[in-house]
Amino acid sequence: MAYTKTRADAPEGFFAAEAAGLRWLAVPGGVPVVGVHDVSRTRLVIDRVETGPAKAQAAEQFGRQLVRTHDAGASWFGVGPDGGPGLGWIGDAPLPLRATPAAGWGVWYAEDRLLHHALRAGLHDPALTRVVDRLAAGEFDDDAPPARLHGDLWSGNVLWSPSGVVLIDPAAHGGHRLTDLAMLALFGTPHLARIHAAYDEASTWLPGGWRELIGLHQLHPLLVHADLFGGGYGARAIEVARRYA
């Protein structure tokens, strides 16, 4: 069975980017993703997923599969999926995701993610400035190569089917592994501790003390929400930034 997503006002390349992301994430042994049947500027036809309760065993399987998806890799930090339009999107608005090659993860994350969306949201705070500077200087970089990320891995995009997790609605790009793990934690995901533990056990690339860095990787989605919705998201982003300033 198929499910059709339509959007008359979809920006050029919006559904093409999603379709390319789903195909790029369909890694053997990785987390299953919905299959793509058809795509146009205003329409995307994908598999319909039968959902059920979230189970602990499926959560552990999800954690291990996510390692395989990430380890499929990407050519550089920020790169979009193969066969995509080059520009990605995130959120229901949606907001564009830039893809500019950089020397390392920190400077790319600082400039193409945090600074870009902080300016769009009108946020000016010394803590954010200090975090951007530290990232750009490479203080949070490690030796891990770019991972193949879902990019918008909050719980609403994690479907629990009878055979395990199936992913939808990616903002796929090359990035740091902790970004997907941080998104799972941002708004709560069933059996999160089991997912993280299974991932940690299977991965060879997580940095030491990685759990303490989760907030750093939540800054981008918080700034996206501040840009889209305002409210308390900007204040929450600044509060998180102070931990890493």
Residue pairs with C-beta under 8 A, 6 or more apart in sequence:
1 47
1 48
2 37
2 45
2 46
2 47
2 48
3 34
3 45
3 46
3 47
3 48
3 49
4 43
4 44
4 45
5 15
5 43
5 44
5 45
5 46
6 42
6 43
7 14
7 15
7 42
7 43
8 42
10 41
10 42
11 89
11 94
11 96
12 41
12 85
13 84
13 85
13 86
13 87
13 89
14 41
14 89
14 94
15 39
15 40
15 41
15 42
15 43
15 44
16 39
16 41
16 84
16 85
17 80
17 81
17 84
17 85
17 87
17 88
17 89
17 172
18 39
18 44
18 89
18 169
18 170
19 36
19 39
19 44
20 80
20 81
20 82
20 83
20 84
20 85
20 172
21 80
21 81
21 84
21 88
21 150
21 151
21 170
21 171
21 172
22 33
22 34
22 35
22 36
22 46
22 170
22 172
23 36
23 81
23 82
23 83
24 81
24 82
24 83
24 84
24 148
24 172
25 31
25 33
25 69
25 81
25 148
25 150
25 167
25 170
25 172
26 32
26 33
26 35
27 68
27 69
27 72
27 148
28 68
29 65
29 68
30 65
30 66
30 68
30 69
30 72
31 62
31 65
31 66
31 68
31 69
31 150
31 165
31 166
31 167
32 65
32 163
32 164
32 165
32 166
32 167
33 166
33 167
33 168
33 170
34 46
34 47
34 49
34 166
34 167
34 168
35 46
35 47
36 44
36 45
36 46
37 45
37 46
37 47
38 44
38 45
39 45
46 168
47 166
49 159
49 161
49 166
49 168
50 161
50 162
51 159
51 160
51 161
52 160
52 161
52 162
53 160
54 160
54 190
54 191
55 160
55 191
56 191
56 194
58 160
58 164
58 165
58 191
59 165
59 190
59 191
59 192
59 194
59 195
59 198
60 191
60 194
60 195
60 197
60 198
61 164
61 165
61 198
62 158
62 164
62 165
62 195
62 198
63 194
63 195
63 196
63 197
63 198
63 199
63 200
63 201
63 202
64 198
64 199
64 201
64 202
65 164
65 165
66 180
66 195
66 199
67 199
67 202
67 203
69 148
69 150
70 147
70 148
70 149
70 177
70 180
70 203
70 205
71 147
71 148
71 203
71 205
72 148
73 145
73 146
73 147
73 148
73 174
74 146
74 147
74 148
74 149
74 173
74 174
74 175
75 146
75 174
76 101
76 102
76 146
76 174
77 102
77 104
77 105
77 108
77 109
77 146
77 174
77 175
77 176
78 98
78 99
78 100
78 101
78 102
78 108
78 112
78 173
78 174
78 175
79 99
79 101
79 146
79 173
79 174
80 86
80 87
80 88
80 97
80 99
80 172
80 173
81 172
81 173
84 172
86 99
87 96
87 97
87 98
87 99
88 96
88 97
88 99
88 151
88 171
88 172
88 173
89 95
89 96
89 97
89 171
90 97
90 151
90 152
90 171
90 224
91 224
91 225
91 228
92 228
93 228
95 117
95 120
95 224
95 227
95 228
97 151
97 171
97 173
98 112
98 116
99 112
99 173
100 108
100 111
100 112
101 108
102 108
102 111
102 112
104 138
104 141
105 140
105 141
105 142
105 146
105 175
105 176
106 134
106 135
106 136
106 137
106 138
106 139
106 140
106 141
107 135
107 136
107 138
109 135
109 175
109 176
109 220
110 131
110 132
110 133
110 135
110 136
111 132
111 136
113 219
113 220
113 223
114 128
114 131
114 132
114 135
114 219
114 220
114 223
115 132
117 220
117 223
117 224
117 226
117 227
118 124
118 128
118 132
118 223
118 237
120 227
121 223
121 226
121 227
121 230
121 234
123 223
123 226
123 234
123 237
123 238
125 238
125 241
126 245
127 238
127 241
127 242
127 245
128 237
128 238
128 241
130 241
130 245
131 216
131 219
131 241
131 244
131 245
134 140
134 244
134 245
140 213
140 216
140 244
142 207
143 205
144 176
144 177
144 205
144 206
144 207
145 205
146 174
146 175
146 176
147 174
147 175
147 176
147 177
147 180
147 205
148 172
148 174
149 172
149 173
149 174
149 175
149 176
149 177
149 179
149 180
150 157
150 167
150 170
150 171
150 172
150 180
150 183
151 170
151 171
151 172
151 173
151 175
151 179
151 180
152 169
152 170
152 171
152 183
152 221
153 167
153 180
153 183
153 184
154 183
154 184
154 186
154 187
154 189
154 221
155 184
155 187
155 188
155 189
155 190
156 169
156 187
157 167
157 168
157 169
157 170
158 165
158 167
158 184
158 189
159 165
159 166
159 167
159 168
160 190
176 217
177 203
177 205
177 206
178 206
178 207
178 210
178 213
178 214
178 216
178 217
179 217
179 220
181 196
181 199
181 210
181 214
181 217
182 214
182 215
182 216
182 217
182 218
182 221
183 217
183 218
183 221
184 192
184 195
184 196
185 192
185 196
185 214
185 218
186 218
186 221
186 222
189 195
196 211
199 206
200 206
200 210
207 213
215 240
215 243
215 244
216 240
216 244
218 240
219 237
219 240
219 241
222 233
222 234
222 236
222 237
222 240
223 233
223 234
223 237
225 233
226 233
226 234
226 237
